[in-house]
Amino acid sequence: MEFLDARRLTGPNLLWNRPGSILDVRCSKEEADILRPLWESQLRRMLPQLGWQDEQTCHRQLAGGVSLAVSAPIDALYTASALNEWAWAACDADINGQEMPDFGEAADALRKQLDEEVNPCLLELEAAALAHGVSFLWDDDDVSIGLGRGSQSWSIRNLPAPDKVDWSGVHDVPAGLVTGTNGKTTTVRLSQHILRCAGKSVGLSSTDWIAVNDRIIDRGDWSGPGGARNVLRQPDVDVAVLETARGGLLRRGLGVSKADAALITNIAEDHLGDFGSQNLEELLDIKWIVSRAVEQGGVLILNADDEMLVRKSTEFPGTIVWFALREDNPVVAAHRRSGGTAYVQDGGNLYRLQGPGRELICATRDIPITLGGAAIHNVANALAAAALTRHLGMTLQEIKYGLCSMSQDSNPGRCNVYDLRGVKVLIDFAHNPHAMQALFDMASALPARRRLLAFGQAGDRTDAQIRELAQSAWAIGLDAVHVAELEQYHRGRSHGEVYAIIRDELLRCGARADQIRHFELELESLDAALEWAEPGDLVIMLALGGSAPVIEKLESLSAQS
C-alpha cells in the first residue's frame, strides 16, 4: 500500500456533497478491504477527542486504490486532513507490525490545531446564508454571500455577525457550469458571446483566464473552484459561465453548491492514468460531479450522441435537456414523447424541440465557427451553448444573434482558418484522440487541391494509440506530413521515438518516404509547410505545444497578404 495524499474537500465531490478530508491510498482491492475497517476504527477513536461525534465517513473503491473520506466543519478542514494523515500512520503501523503513534500526543496536537483553526463566525454566516436561500462561498482568504451583483465579501478573519448584514441586497445571479473532455473552452467562449450580445455583464472562468467581459482579472488555467469563486464575487457580474475541469473536480470538488444549468459536452480519452481517473468510467464519474449542483431547481444538459452520458443519465433525479446532431436521435425522440426539451440539427438548421413543438434557431452555415457546417464538432458546441444560454435566461432570438455573430478569431486556437495568398491554414489545439478525429473529419470536408498535416504527439500515448492516430490522419487524403518532435512532451520516451512510430505507420498506410518530414519545433514545421504549399492547398496544423506563437505568426503573415 502507498499513501498518496490527504487533502481538503471544499465542495460537492466524487464521494459525496459534504466538506471534509479525503485520503487516497494506492493498493489492491484485497488490501483496501483490510485497510478500510482499520481506518474507520482509528477515526472513531479520535473523533470524540475533537468533539466530532456526529461526523461521518465514506469510501470509494477505485482502479488501483481506494479513497477514504471523513466529514468535518468547514472551519476545520486542515485539522481534518491532519486527522486523516494520523489515521493512515496508525493503520500503516498496525498492518506492518510497527510501533503505533502515541494516541495521547496525537490527540493533543490535533486539538491544538483545531483551536487555532476554528472560526465560529464563519459557521454562523454560512447558516444565515442558507436560511436566506443565497449562495455561500468561502476559501482560505475570503468569504462571500450571494453571487455577482448580489454578493458581499469579507476577509475570512473579519466577518460580520449575521444580524449586521443588510440581507435585502443579497441575491444570486444565474450561473452555468461546463465540463466534459472536448469542447469546453469553445462552448464557454460561445456562451459568453451570446450573453454579452444580449447586454449582460458576463463573468467567465476558463483554462485561459478569469474575466468579466473584456476585463481580464488574471491569465492562466482558472478552471477549478478558485476561478469560479473569484468570478462569482465580482460585483459587476450579471451572469457567470464557469468552465469546470477534471483536476479541480477531483482535487477539491465543485466551487459552488448550486447552479442554474450544468453541461457535460462528451466523455473521451484524456488525462487517463492518474489516480481517480484511470479509465473512462472513472473520468465520467468525475465529470458527473457537476450534476450535483442542478439536482434541485436547475437543468443538466447532456450530449445525446455520447453513449456513456446516455447510460449515466438514468441516475440523475432532476431535469435533463439533451442536444444532438440529428433530430432522429432515439434518445431525443423518446425524450420529446415525454414532453422534454432538446436542441438538435436537422436539414442544415438548428432547432429547439419541446415535446411536439419545434422552434428554429438559425441555419448551421450562418454560424462562423462551424465553417459552413464542415466543423461538425463546433455544430455540437453551438447546440450545447444554445441550450446552456437558454437556461441562463436568453431568448432564441438572442441566441441566434450570438451564434451568428461570433467570428473564428474570437475562438483562438480552436479551428481557426487563415488565408495566405490562396493557401488555407487550419490551426487547432486538438490534443486527444477524440478531438483529433473531429478535426480530421472536418479537414476532409474542406475543399483542397492538396493537404498537408503538421502535428506531433505526446509520448504518454501507447504505440497502438499513436499508430491509430497516424492511420486516421492519412485517411483524410494527405499529400504530405510534417511531424514535430515536441521535446517537452516526450514523457519517458527517447528523442525521435514517437516520430519513428508515426513514420512507420504512415508508410504502412501507403505514404512514400519523401512525403514525411521530421522537425524539432512546431514553428519550423509550419515554415516548411508554407514553403511547400501553393494556392488551393490546405495546411492543417495541430499546435499541441501551444497555439499562441503559431497564431501570432499566422496573423502576422495574414496581415502581410
ZAMARGU-4260 file (C-alpha; in steps of 0.2 Angstrom, whole numbers, plus 5000, padded with zeros to 4 digits):
<rodrens>
0) 5000/5000/5000 | 5006/5018/4996 | 5000/5034/5004 | 4996/5046/4990 | 4988/5062/4998
5) 4977/5068/5012 | 4968/5084/5006 | 4953/5095/5009 | 4936/5093/5000 | 4928/5110/5000
10) 4913/5107/4989 | 4902/5093/4981 | 4914/5080/4976 | 4917/5062/4969 | 4912/5054/4986
15) 4898/5065/4992 | 4892/5083/4995 | 4900/5085/5012 | 4915/5095/5016 | 4929/5086/5024
20) 4946/5077/5021 | 4950/5063/5008 | 4964/5050/5010 | 4970/5042/4994 | 4979/5026/4995
25) 4986/5016/4981 | 4983/4997/4984 | 4974/4982/4978 | 4956/4978/4982 | 4961/4965/4994
30) 4972/4977/5003 | 4958/4990/5003 | 4947/4978/5012 | 4959/4976/5026 | 4963/4995/5027
35) 4945/5002/5027 | 4939/4994/5044 | 4956/4999/5052 | 4955/5016/5046 | 4937/5018/5052
40) 4942/5011/5069 | 4956/5023/5071 | 4945/5038/5066 | 4931/5033/5078 | 4944/5033/5092
45) 4950/5050/5088 | 4934/5059/5083 | 4927/5061/5100 | 4943/5069/5106 | 4939/5083/5094
50) 4921/5084/5098 | 4916/5077/5081 | 4905/5063/5087 | 4892/5067/5073 | 4904/5067/5058
55) 4903/5053/5045 | 4914/5043/5035 | 4913/5035/5017 | 4924/5027/5005 | 4926/5024/4986
60) 4935/5009/4978 | 4944/5015/4963 | 4955/5006/4950 | 4972/5004/4958 | 4967/5010/4975
65) 4954/5017/4987 | 4948/5035/4993 | 4943/5037/5011 | 4934/5052/5017 | 4929/5059/5034
70) 4917/5074/5035 | 4921/5090/5045 | 4915/5108/5048 | 4921/5120/5035 | 4932/5129/5048
75) 4942/5114/5052 | 4947/5106/5036 | 4966/5107/5039 | 4963/5098/5055 | 4953/5085/5046
80) 4967/5082/5034 | 4979/5080/5049 | 4967/5068/5057 | 4967/5058/5041 | 4986/5058/5040
85) 4987/5052/5058 | 4974/5038/5054 | 4984/5032/5040 | 5000/5032/5050 | 4991/5021/5063
90) 4984/5009/5050 | 5001/5008/5042 | 5009/5004/5058 | 4996/4991/5063 | 4997/4982/5046
95) 5016/4982/5046 | 5018/4977/5064 | 5027/4993/5069 | 5026/5004/5084 | 5009/5014/5084
100) 5009/5033/5085 | 5006/5039/5103 | 4987/5042/5104 | 4988/5055/5118 | 5001/5065/5109
105) 4992/5064/5093 | 4975/5070/5101 | 4984/5084/5110 | 4992/5090/5093 | 4975/5089/5084
110) 4966/5098/5097 | 4979/5112/5097 | 4977/5113/5078 | 4959/5114/5079 | 4959/5128/5092
115) 4969/5138/5080 | 4958/5135/5065 | 4940/5136/5071 | 4930/5151/5066 | 4913/5151/5074
120) 4908/5167/5064 | 4911/5158/5048 | 4899/5144/5053 | 4886/5157/5059 | 4887/5166/5042
125) 4885/5150/5032 | 4870/5145/5042 | 4862/5163/5039 | 4866/5162/5020 | 4857/5145/5020
130) 4842/5152/5029 | 4841/5167/5017 | 4842/5155/5002 | 4858/5163/4995 | 4875/5155/4990
135) 4889/5155/5002 | 4907/5154/4995 | 4922/5153/5006 | 4941/5149/5005 | 4957/5152/5015
140) 4956/5171/5012 | 4938/5177/5008 | 4920/5174/5012 | 4905/5179/5002 | 4886/5178/5002
145) 4876/5180/4986 | 4883/5180/4968 | 4889/5193/4956 | 4879/5209/4958 | 4871/5202/4973
150) 4886/5197/4983 | 4895/5204/4998 | 4913/5199/5003 | 4924/5200/5018 | 4941/5193/5024
155) 4938/5177/5032 | 4946/5184/5049 | 4935/5199/5049 | 4917/5193/5047 | 4901/5202/5052
160) 4888/5195/5063 | 4873/5189/5053 | 4862/5202/5060 | 4874/5216/5055 | 4872/5211/5036
165) 4860/5220/5025 | 4852/5205/5018 | 4839/5215/5007 | 4853/5217/4993 | 4860/5200/4994
170) 4855/5188/4980 | 4862/5176/4967 | 4864/5178/4948 | 4862/5164/4935 | 4877/5153/4934
175) 4881/5139/4922 | 4894/5125/4923 | 4903/5117/4908 | 4913/5101/4909 | 4917/5087/4898
180) 4933/5081/4888 | 4932/5091/4872 | 4923/5107/4868 | 4923/5115/4885 | 4933/5131/4880
185) 4924/5134/4864 | 4907/5132/4872 | 4911/5144/4886 | 4918/5157/4874 | 4902/5155/4863
190) 4891/5156/4878 | 4899/5171/4884 | 4897/5179/4867 | 4879/5176/4866 | 4876/5183/4884
195) 4886/5198/4880 | 4877/5202/4864 | 4861/5201/4874 | 4868/5215/4885 | 4873/5205/4900
200) 4889/5208/4910 | 4897/5191/4910 | 4909/5183/4922 | 4920/5169/4914 | 4932/5156/4922
205) 4941/5145/4910 | 4958/5137/4906 | 4963/5153/4898 | 4959/5166/4911 | 4946/5173/4923
210) 4937/5189/4916 | 4922/5200/4917 | 4918/5204/4899 | 4934/5211/4891 | 4942/5214/4908
215) 4954/5200/4911 | 4956/5198/4930 | 4970/5185/4928 | 4978/5174/4915 | 4981/5155/4916
220) 4971/5140/4920 | 4957/5145/4931 | 4945/5131/4928 | 4945/5125/4946 | 4934/5130/4961
225) 4946/5145/4964 | 4942/5153/4947 | 4923/5150/4950 | 4923/5159/4967 | 4934/5173/4960
230) 4922/5177/4946 | 4906/5175/4956 | 4912/5188/4969 | 4914/5201/4955 | 4901/5215/4959
235) 4898/5219/4941 | 4893/5201/4935 | 4875/5198/4929 | 4878/5180/4924 | 4893/5168/4925
240) 4899/5154/4914 | 4911/5143/4923 | 4922/5130/4914 | 4925/5116/4926 | 4939/5104/4923
245) 4944/5087/4929 | 4958/5092/4940 | 4949/5104/4951 | 4934/5092/4952 | 4945/5078/4958
250) 4956/5088/4970 | 4943/5099/4979 | 4926/5097/4972 | 4914/5110/4965 | 4917/5128/4968
255) 4898/5131/4970 | 4885/5120/4978 | 4871/5125/4966 | 4869/5132/4948 | 4855/5135/4936
260) 4862/5124/4922 | 4877/5111/4921 | 4883/5105/4904 | 4893/5090/4900 | 4900/5090/4882
265) 4906/5072/4880 | 4917/5059/4888 | 4933/5053/4879 | 4950/5048/4882 | 4961/5062/4890
270) 4971/5063/4906 | 4968/5044/4909 | 4981/5035/4921 | 4980/5047/4935 | 4974/5041/4952
275) 4955/5043/4952 | 4954/5044/4933 | 4962/5028/4927 | 4948/5024/4914 | 4934/5031/4905
280) 4921/5026/4919 | 4931/5035/4932 | 4933/5050/4921 | 4914/5050/4918 | 4911/5050/4937
285) 4922/5065/4939 | 4913/5075/4926 | 4897/5070/4933 | 4900/5079/4949 | 4893/5095/4941
290) 4876/5087/4941 | 4875/5088/4960 | 4873/5107/4958 | 4857/5106/4947 | 4848/5091/4955
295) 4835/5103/4963 | 4829/5118/4953 | 4842/5118/4938 | 4844/5108/4922 | 4858/5095/4917
300) 4862/5097/4898 | 4869/5081/4890 | 4875/5075/4873 | 4863/5063/4867 | 4876/5057/4854
305) 4888/5051/4869 | 4884/5033/4874 | 4892/5035/4891 | 4882/5050/4895 | 4866/5042/4889
310) 4868/5027/4901 | 4873/5038/4916 | 4858/5049/4913 | 4847/5036/4921 | 4855/5040/4938
315) 4850/5059/4938 | 4835/5063/4948 | 4832/5080/4941 | 4828/5089/4924 | 4838/5084/4908
320) 4840/5094/4892 | 4848/5084/4878 | 4857/5091/4862 | 4861/5080/4847 | 4867/5082/4829
325) 4852/5074/4822 | 4834/5076/4826 | 4830/5057/4824 | 4842/5053/4838 | 4832/5039/4848
330) 4836/5047/4865 | 4829/5064/4859 | 4814/5056/4851 | 4810/5047/4867 | 4813/5062/4877
335) 4801/5073/4866 | 4787/5060/4868 | 4788/5063/4887 | 4787/5082/4884 | 4806/5085/4887
340) 4817/5098/4878 | 4831/5095/4866 | 4842/5105/4854 | 4846/5097/4838 | 4852/5100/4820
345) 4841/5095/4806 | 4842/5099/4787 | 4856/5111/4790 | 4847/5121/4803 | 4847/5121/4822
350) 4831/5119/4832 | 4824/5119/4849 | 4812/5105/4852 | 4800/5104/4867 | 4788/5089/4866
355) 4780/5090/4849 | 4785/5108/4847 | 4799/5114/4835 | 4807/5131/4835 | 4820/5137/4823
360) 4836/5144/4830 | 4846/5148/4814 | 4855/5140/4799 | 4871/5130/4803 | 4880/5138/4789
365) 4877/5155/4797 | 4887/5151/4812 | 4905/5156/4808 | 4914/5143/4819 | 4905/5129/4810
370) 4915/5133/4794 | 4899/5131/4784 | 4894/5115/4793 | 4911/5106/4790 | 4916/5108/4808
375) 4904/5095/4815 | 4911/5096/4832 | 4908/5115/4833 | 4890/5112/4827 | 4888/5101/4843
380) 4897/5115/4853 | 4884/5128/4846 | 4870/5117/4851 | 4877/5115/4868 | 4879/5134/4870
385) 4862/5137/4864 | 4855/5125/4877 | 4865/5132/4891 | 4862/5151/4887 | 4843/5147/4885
390) 4843/5141/4903 | 4853/5156/4909 | 4838/5167/4903 | 4842/5171/4884 | 4828/5171/4871
395) 4830/5161/4855 | 4832/5177/4845 | 4846/5182/4857 | 4854/5165/4855 | 4853/5166/4836
400) 4862/5183/4835 | 4876/5177/4847 | 4879/5161/4837 | 4879/5170/4820 | 4890/5185/4826
405) 4905/5176/4834 | 4919/5175/4822 | 4933/5162/4821 | 4945/5175/4828 | 4935/5176/4844
410) 4940/5157/4847 | 4959/5157/4846 | 4967/5140/4844 | 4951/5131/4840 | 4948/5128/4821
415) 4955/5145/4816 | 4957/5146/4797 | 4969/5159/4788 | 4970/5163/4770 | 4988/5166/4765
420) 4988/5171/4746 | 4976/5157/4742 | 4984/5144/4754 | 4972/5139/4768 | 4979/5136/4785
425) 4968/5127/4798 | 4975/5128/4816 | 4968/5119/4831 | 4974/5114/4848 | 4967/5096/4847
430) 4977/5086/4860 | 4967/5069/4862 | 4961/5056/4850 | 4943/5062/4851 | 4947/5080/4847
435) 4960/5075/4833 | 4947/5064/4824 | 4934/5078/4824 | 4947/5089/4816 | 4952/5076/4803
440) 4934/5074/4799 | 4932/5092/4797 | 4948/5094/4786 | 4942/5080/4775 | 4926/5090/4771
445) 4935/5106/4767 | 4939/5108/4748 | 4958/5107/4744 | 4969/5104/4729 | 4982/5096/4741
450) 4983/5093/4760 | 4997/5094/4772 | 4996/5089/4791 | 5009/5096/4803 | 5007/5089/4820
455) 5016/5080/4834 | 5011/5068/4848 | 5014/5066/4867 | 5024/5051/4872 | 5012/5045/4885
460) 5001/5038/4872 | 5003/5019/4869 | 5011/5013/4852 | 4994/5007/4847 | 4986/5024/4850
465) 5000/5033/4841 | 4998/5021/4826 | 4979/5024/4826 | 4981/5042/4825 | 4993/5041/4810
470) 4980/5029/4802 | 4966/5042/4805 | 4977/5056/4798 | 4982/5048/4782 | 4964/5043/4779
475) 4959/5061/4776 | 4969/5061/4760 | 4986/5069/4764 | 4999/5073/4752 | 5012/5077/4765
480) 5015/5075/4783 | 5027/5085/4795 | 5030/5078/4812 | 5037/5090/4826 | 5047/5082/4840
485) 5038/5091/4855 | 5053/5088/4866 | 5043/5094/4881 | 5030/5080/4879 | 5042/5065/4877
490) 5036/5059/4894 | 5048/5045/4896 | 5051/5041/4878 | 5068/5044/4869 | 5071/5058/4856
495) 5063/5053/4839 | 5054/5038/4846 | 5036/5045/4843 | 5041/5051/4826 | 5048/5034/4821
500) 5031/5025/4826 | 5021/5038/4816 | 5033/5037/4801 | 5032/5018/4801 | 5013/5018/4802
505) 5011/5031/4788 | 5022/5020/4777 | 5011/5005/4781 | 4996/5016/4776 | 5004/5019/4759
510) 5014/5035/4761 | 5030/5037/4752 | 5046/5041/4762 | 5048/5058/4754 | 5030/5063/4759
515) 5036/5063/4778 | 5047/5075/4786 | 5053/5077/4804 | 5056/5094/4813 | 5062/5099/4830
520) 5050/5113/4833 | 5032/5116/4828 | 5036/5133/4820 | 5049/5125/4809 | 5036/5113/4804
525) 5024/5127/4799 | 5038/5137/4790 | 5042/5121/4779 | 5023/5118/4776 | 5020/5136/4770
530) 5035/5134/4758 | 5028/5118/4751 | 5010/5125/4749 | 5003/5133/4734 | 4987/5142/4731
535) 4972/5130/4733 | 4981/5119/4746 | 4976/5116/4764 | 4989/5116/4778 | 4982/5108/4794
540) 4992/5112/4810 | 4989/5104/4827 | 4998/5116/4839 | 4999/5103/4853 | 5014/5113/4860
545) 5005/5129/4861 | 4994/5138/4849 | 4999/5156/4854 | 5016/5158/4844 | 5009/5149/4829
550) 4993/5161/4829 | 5005/5176/4831 | 5015/5171/4816 | 5000/5167/4805 | 4991/5183/4810
555) 5007/5192/4805 | 5008/5183/4788 | 4990/5186/4785 | 4992/5205/4788 | 5005/5205/4775
560) 4995/5196/4762
</rodrens>
